[in-house]
Amino acid sequence: MNSDVMDAIDGWDTYWNEAQRAAVTVMEAAFPLLLEQSRYVGCHPFRLEYEERGLGAGRVCIDADGRANVEFRDVPNEVIAEAVDSMRLPRLAQADGPLVEAPPGTYVYECELSHAQFEFVLGERGSGRVHVMNATVPDAAAVLMALTETAEATAS
């Protein structure tokens, strides 16, 4: 390859690494309990995890394409439902109204624009799961921020 192409690729690579690092900063700001973990073989380039008594545990991974995956478990149903309702998702499958009034079950939103999938599970025993797959960084951050704000309001 000629030197102009190599220089352009180096510039792109530098920019992409900065963008990935910025995505980690966004996730940490949106959900301050997240801590960056070291990468291991077969893992996404960036992985953040948390575990907090009364708020569950989970991880956020940012893949090589700049998409985020969120996997939280043992999150209080009240926190999930209020956070989801605050986001005002346009079509939450299976919910006939606000999630705070919904029975335990799985509620899904599929974004036609970004092809991301948002799954919220209200568990039978008072805690559930949040699973976001293939989301843009701003969309994943919106979910994390809603969870943070709801958990803080619930705790006070």
Helices and strands as residue ranges (DSSP letters): H 3-30, E 35-37, E 46-52, E 56-62, E 68-76, H 77-87, G 99-101, E 105-110, E 117-122, E 127-135, H 137-155
